[in-house]
Amino acid sequence: MLEEPMQDASPNRLDSMPPIAVAVMGVMLGCAMDAMVKTLGAAYSVVLIATGRYIFGAMFSGAAVVATRSRLPNAAGLRRHALRAVIIAICSVLFFNCLDILPIAEATVLIFCAPLMIAPMARVILGERMRRTAMIALAIGFAGMLVTVQGVEGAGDNARRVEGIVSGMAAAVLYALSMVLLRQLARNDSAVTTAFLSNVFPAIYLIPFAIYLGAAPQAADLPLFALTGLTGFFMWFMLTSAYSRAPAQDIAPAEYTALIWSALLGYVFFAELPRWQVWAGAGVIALAVMLAAWDSHRAQKRVVA
């Protein structure tokens, strides 16, 4: 699941539900989208899948822009969104490639490392100080990632598996970078506007590559392509609602239910059974992320005090 929640969502009907429950539903939808991507990967290139996902995502988020009468940013703001969208497009193609090669649960665990990489990215791009605890958490998370990819015997095409692992790691780095850039955009633009532009620009960038590859979707598969865009949008909508009504540290545990949903979907639809190393690695990474979140919360309390 590769979407980012925003903090400025307006109230909606989901407000009657506990934020953690809404977040779990959003995460579940994200895992469902991942399963759809893996299904489409049996017949189409990841570039075409990503293109279709963003085209349909732009349609649904565009309807939300019209319904909420959200304003688009000025020329300078559009340029910033366009730059960030380059990262989003590449990140999605890499993660979809990871999903196409590796079991869903394993790909999900690899992307769990993204929050740990935000601190070093913010240090380089925004000049934010990187605390010692964040560096320790990053090292622990990297160790967890190494545990995750161990234990595969008779994997067949080793080069193909390495490609999947590298794709997942690179996607995690780019996802963290997109989140850092999001901090700058969130100061000026609404959540709906950001979601719309985060779908439109990647679609524009990917369409020429999809045309070059020459494989158009079959009419029978268009509903599944549309469903990837729809589930991606609703995932964003639900996570936005959850994060806007509760502190991030209260919602973060919901993100780790992704391993449960991805393992279940992988078993039911693809006969994938996660190795114990995947569960162990996920636990180590979750511990690292919680350590980083605790350190961030402690630092914020010191600033307020």
SULPE-V843310 format. One record per residue. N is the residue number from 1. RES is the residue in one small letter. SS is DSSP state (H for helix, E for strand, C for the rest). PHI is phi in radians with two decimals (none if undefined). PSI is psi as a letter, one per 30 degrees, with the letter a starting at -180 (* if undefined). Layout:
n	res	ss	phi	psi
N	RES	SS	PHI	PSI
N	RES	SS	PHI	PSI
//
This chain:
n	res	ss	phi	psi
1	m	C	none	k
2	l	C	-2.23	i
3	e	C	-2.34	l
4	e	C	-2.13	k
5	p	C	-1.25	k
6	m	C	-1.92	l
7	q	C	-1.78	f
8	d	C	-2.02	h
9	a	C	-1.20	k
10	s	C	-1.44	l
11	p	C	-1.03	k
12	n	C	-2.61	a
13	r	H	-1.13	f
14	l	H	-1.23	f
15	d	H	-1.08	f
16	s	H	-1.35	f
17	m	C	-1.71	l
18	p	C	-1.03	k
19	p	H	-0.95	e
20	i	H	-1.13	e
21	a	H	-1.19	e
22	v	H	-1.11	e
23	a	H	-1.11	e
24	v	H	-1.07	e
25	m	H	-1.10	e
26	g	H	-1.11	e
27	v	H	-1.11	e
28	m	H	-1.09	e
29	l	H	-1.11	e
30	g	H	-1.08	e
31	c	H	-1.18	e
32	a	H	-1.09	e
33	m	H	-1.09	e
34	d	H	-1.04	e
35	a	H	-1.14	e
36	m	H	-1.12	e
37	v	H	-1.07	e
38	k	H	-1.14	e
39	t	H	-1.10	e
40	l	H	-1.15	f
41	g	C	-1.11	f
42	a	C	-1.25	f
43	a	C	-2.17	f
44	y	C	-2.29	l
45	s	C	-1.26	l
46	v	H	-1.15	f
47	v	H	-1.15	e
48	l	H	-1.15	e
49	i	H	-1.10	e
50	a	H	-1.10	e
51	t	H	-1.08	e
52	g	H	-1.08	e
53	r	H	-1.04	e
54	y	H	-1.38	e
55	i	H	-1.10	e
56	f	H	-1.21	e
57	g	H	-1.07	e
58	a	H	-1.14	e
59	m	H	-1.11	e
60	f	H	-1.21	e
61	s	H	-1.24	e
62	g	H	-1.12	e
63	a	H	-1.10	e
64	a	H	-1.17	e
65	v	H	-1.08	e
66	v	H	-1.15	e
67	a	H	-1.13	e
68	t	H	-1.65	f
69	r	C	0.96	h
70	s	C	-1.27	k
71	r	C	-1.66	k
72	l	C	-1.48	l
73	p	C	-1.26	l
74	n	C	-1.29	a
75	a	H	-1.03	e
76	a	H	-1.13	e
77	g	H	-1.14	e
78	l	H	-1.09	e
79	r	H	-1.11	e
80	r	H	-1.14	e
81	h	H	-1.12	e
82	a	H	-1.11	e
83	l	H	-1.16	e
84	r	H	-1.11	e
85	a	H	-1.15	f
86	v	H	-1.05	e
87	i	H	-1.14	e
88	i	H	-1.07	e
89	a	H	-1.09	e
90	i	H	-1.14	e
91	c	H	-1.04	e
92	s	H	-1.13	e
93	v	H	-1.06	e
94	l	H	-1.14	e
95	f	H	-1.19	e
96	f	H	-1.12	e
97	n	H	-1.16	e
98	c	H	-1.06	e
99	l	H	-1.11	e
100	d	H	-1.19	f
101	i	H	-1.69	e
102	l	C	-1.69	l
103	p	C	-1.02	k
104	i	H	-1.01	e
105	a	H	-1.07	e
106	e	H	-1.17	e
107	a	H	-1.09	e
108	t	H	-1.10	e
109	v	H	-1.11	e
110	l	H	-1.06	e
111	i	H	-1.29	f
112	f	C	-1.02	f
113	c	C	-1.24	f
114	a	H	-0.96	e
115	p	H	-1.01	f
116	l	H	-1.24	f
117	m	H	-1.55	f
118	i	H	-1.14	e
119	a	H	-1.05	e
120	p	H	-1.13	e
121	m	H	-1.13	e
122	a	H	-1.14	e
123	r	H	-1.13	e
124	v	H	-1.32	e
125	i	H	-1.55	e
126	l	C	-1.76	f
127	g	C	1.30	g
128	e	C	-1.30	k
129	r	C	-1.25	k
130	m	C	-1.70	j
131	r	C	-1.32	l
132	r	H	-1.07	e
133	t	H	-1.09	e
134	a	H	-1.12	e
135	m	H	-1.18	e
136	i	H	-1.13	e
137	a	H	-1.07	e
138	l	H	-1.08	e
139	a	H	-1.13	e
140	i	H	-1.11	e
141	g	H	-1.09	e
142	f	H	-1.12	e
143	a	H	-1.10	e
144	g	H	-1.08	e
145	m	H	-1.13	e
146	l	H	-1.12	e
147	v	H	-1.10	e
148	t	H	-1.00	e
149	v	C	-1.56	g
150	q	C	-1.54	l
151	g	C	1.50	g
152	v	C	-1.62	j
153	e	C	-1.88	k
154	g	C	1.08	h
155	a	C	-1.23	f
156	g	C	1.44	c
157	d	C	-1.42	j
158	n	H	-1.12	e
159	a	H	-1.08	e
160	r	H	-1.14	e
161	r	H	-1.15	e
162	v	H	-1.05	e
163	e	H	-1.03	e
164	g	H	-1.13	e
165	i	H	-1.13	e
166	v	H	-1.10	e
167	s	H	-1.07	e
168	g	H	-1.13	e
169	m	H	-1.14	e
170	a	H	-1.13	e
171	a	H	-1.10	e
172	a	H	-1.10	e
173	v	H	-1.11	e
174	l	H	-1.19	e
175	y	H	-1.11	e
176	a	H	-1.08	e
177	l	H	-1.09	e
178	s	H	-1.13	e
179	m	H	-1.21	e
180	v	H	-1.13	e
181	l	H	-1.15	f
182	l	H	-1.11	e
183	r	H	-1.03	e
184	q	H	-1.26	e
185	l	H	-1.25	e
186	a	C	-1.15	f
187	r	C	-1.25	f
188	n	C	-2.06	f
189	d	C	-2.04	l
190	s	C	-1.29	l
191	a	H	-1.11	e
192	v	H	-1.13	e
193	t	H	-1.08	e
194	t	H	-1.09	e
195	a	H	-1.10	e
196	f	H	-1.08	e
197	l	H	-1.20	f
198	s	H	-1.30	f
199	n	H	-1.81	e
200	v	H	-1.15	e
201	f	H	-1.11	e
202	p	H	-1.03	e
203	a	H	-1.07	e
204	i	H	-1.07	e
205	y	H	-1.17	e
206	l	H	-1.50	f
207	i	H	-0.95	e
208	p	H	-1.03	e
209	f	H	-1.19	e
210	a	H	-1.13	e
211	i	H	-1.14	e
212	y	H	-1.08	e
213	l	H	-1.20	f
214	g	C	1.45	f
215	a	C	-1.70	j
216	a	C	-1.50	l
217	p	C	-1.12	k
218	q	C	-1.25	k
219	a	H	-0.98	e
220	a	H	-1.17	f
221	d	H	-1.66	f
222	l	H	-1.02	e
223	p	H	-1.02	e
224	l	H	-1.23	e
225	f	H	-1.05	e
226	a	H	-1.09	e
227	l	H	-1.17	e
228	t	H	-1.11	e
229	g	H	-1.17	e
230	l	H	-1.20	e
231	t	H	-1.16	e
232	g	H	-1.08	e
233	f	H	-1.18	e
234	f	H	-1.20	e
235	m	H	-1.04	e
236	w	H	-1.02	e
237	f	H	-1.07	e
238	m	H	-1.23	e
239	l	H	-1.15	e
240	t	H	-1.07	e
241	s	H	-1.06	e
242	a	H	-1.14	e
243	y	H	-1.24	f
244	s	H	-1.40	f
245	r	H	-1.99	f
246	a	C	-2.65	l
247	p	C	-1.02	k
248	a	H	-1.00	e
249	q	H	-1.17	f
250	d	H	-1.38	f
251	i	H	-1.60	f
252	a	H	-0.88	e
253	p	H	-0.99	f
254	a	H	-1.09	e
255	e	H	-1.06	e
256	y	C	-1.44	f
257	t	C	-1.23	f
258	a	H	-1.00	e
259	l	H	-1.14	e
260	i	H	-1.14	e
261	w	H	-1.12	e
262	s	H	-1.17	e
263	a	H	-1.13	e
264	l	H	-1.13	e
265	l	H	-1.14	e
266	g	H	-1.10	e
267	y	H	-1.22	e
268	v	H	-1.23	e
269	f	H	-1.73	f
270	f	H	-2.24	g
271	a	C	0.97	h
272	e	C	-1.73	k
273	l	C	-2.08	j
274	p	C	-1.03	k
275	r	C	-1.22	l
276	w	H	-1.12	f
277	q	H	-1.12	e
278	v	H	-1.14	e
279	w	H	-1.15	e
280	a	H	-1.12	e
281	g	H	-1.08	e
282	a	H	-1.09	e
283	g	H	-1.11	e
284	v	H	-1.13	e
285	i	H	-1.13	e
286	a	H	-1.05	e
287	l	H	-1.06	e
288	a	H	-1.12	e
289	v	H	-1.14	e
290	m	H	-1.15	e
291	l	H	-1.10	e
292	a	H	-1.13	e
293	a	H	-1.15	e
294	w	H	-1.09	e
295	d	H	-1.12	e
296	s	H	-1.12	e
297	h	H	-1.13	e
298	r	H	-1.12	e
299	a	H	-1.14	e
300	q	H	-1.14	e
301	k	H	-1.12	e
302	r	H	-1.14	e
303	v	H	-1.13	e
304	v	H	-1.13	e
305	a	C	-1.17	*
//
